[in-house]
Amino acid sequence: MTDFLVPLSRPSIGQDDIAAVLAVLNTPVLSMGPTVHRFERAVAEYVGTAEAIAVNSGTSGLHVCLAAEGIGPDDEVITTPFSFVASANCALYQGARPVFADIDPLTLNLDPGRVEAAVTRRTRAIVSVDVFGQPGPTEALRSIAARHGLVLVEDACEAIGAERNGRRVGTGVRSAVFAFYPNKAITTGEGGVIVTDDRELAAVMRSLANQGRDDAATWMNHVRLGFNYRLDEMSAALGVSQMARLNRILDQRARVAGWYDRRLRQVEGIRLPYIAPETTRMSWFVYVIQLNARVDRAALMTQLEADGIPARPYFVPIHLQPLYRERFGHGPGEFPITERIARSTLALPFFTEMTEDQVDLVCDRLIDRLNASWMRSRSVSRSRSQAASSVALTAVGEAS
Ligand SMILES: *Cc1c(COP(=O)(O)O)cnc(C)c1O
């Protein structure tokens, strides 16, 4: 394995974070204590929802959202194939069928027209994803949901703090989920939070995440089939501490993205992340460029790795994952926009404390490798056209 000069991602952990976790460890209460509640209040207040329910991952949060709506076998849930697999797996956990709709080629979020075209008699919910921290088209999806009597759930796992037309992600939908795995903007190790304005729904969600206990969380009274999706107190303490500097973290990440933009704007063969005019605040999750179709991405990744620079394709379309091919017979060609974009994406090293020098280092290597590949492809095409013209000349000679 190569030692990388820059990591692909790295959580931002300060002395305050460490002290917060240690403070919990100095008490006997490591689960179901006051810190989870403080974390939930911090997220609800920041996002602007009535309720927040902490869970042990973003994936569990998405599952709880669909379970709380009573989604089950024979139901269909429309989502995007251009996401992390959890956006569709949450439907499978409930025995429902994920139905995919292709994306907008610029924002990489769901295309509302294609969502509406995918609605059938069996459709019960839409799971919209804020891809790479850019808010999805909530207004349009909300009116589709209202027209067809569907539930709109927002997979905002990559987008805490993002804003669309001045409105924070997580509001204006039935429920939304944030995730705090260590590569996200802020982290709790593993963890997630569901937000909603519906207090009754929130009570069902709390119960589902806590073994189906009744609303009073009576220890031995299980009123429904629930799960153990609880967040522990140490993770919640890290969450409280990270929430306290969320805005600063998001600003730092935006600054890193700005350095990349400036260095890469004029570079031939790559397309920078697109920010829609409706996106009044990005929550930068990753920095993903798109490569010109003539660039050999696999070769470029290998070369960058040899230079000590990690880079990854982002995402592999969900419908092309082996599980989805086998279970639903999906294959290439079904969602051409998703597939074309997924072939071209490259996530570059990106994290809160990344310095301008580190961005420069990544860009220098990337630009060098791209230039070398252009030179090679030009010399190949030049020698091909020379070969072609000499063949043509020979043919002319033979004819005469
Ligand atoms: C990170 C993420 C999730 C949830 O991830 P967990 O690892 O379960 O916390 C879900 N959807 C998307 C789009 C994500 O990026």
The ligand as a Tripos MOL2 file, in Angstrom:
@<TRIPOS>MOLECULE
LIG
   15    15     1     0     0
SMALL
NO_CHARGES

@<TRIPOS>ATOM
      1 C1        -23.6270    8.5650    4.6580 C.3       1 LIG1
      2 C2        -24.9000    8.3680    3.9560 C.ar      1 LIG1
      3 C3        -25.9560    7.6200    4.5060 C.ar      1 LIG1
      4 C4        -25.9260    6.9430    5.8630 C.3       1 LIG1
      5 O1        -24.7330    6.4790    6.2390 O.3       1 LIG1
      6 P1        -24.4190    5.7740    7.6370 P.3       1 LIG1
      7 O2        -23.0550    5.2600    7.3790 O.co2     1 LIG1
      8 O3        -25.4270    4.6830    7.8260 O.co2     1 LIG1
      9 O4        -24.4930    6.7800    8.7150 O.co2     1 LIG1
     10 C5        -27.1280    7.5310    3.7920 C.ar      1 LIG1
     11 N1        -27.2810    8.1330    2.6050 N.ar      1 LIG1
     12 C6        -26.3020    8.8570    2.0390 C.ar      1 LIG1
     13 C7        -26.5610    9.5280    0.7360 C.3       1 LIG1
     14 C8        -25.0720    8.9800    2.6840 C.ar      1 LIG1
     15 O5        -24.0840    9.6740    2.0940 O.3       1 LIG1
@<TRIPOS>BOND
     1     1     2 1
     2     2     3 ar
     3     2    14 ar
     4     3     4 1
     5     3    10 ar
     6     4     5 1
     7     5     6 1
     8     6     7 2
     9     6     8 1
    10     6     9 1
    11    10    11 ar
    12    11    12 ar
    13    12    13 1
    14    12    14 ar
    15    14    15 1
@<TRIPOS>SUBSTRUCTURE
     1 LIG1         1 GROUP 0 **** ****
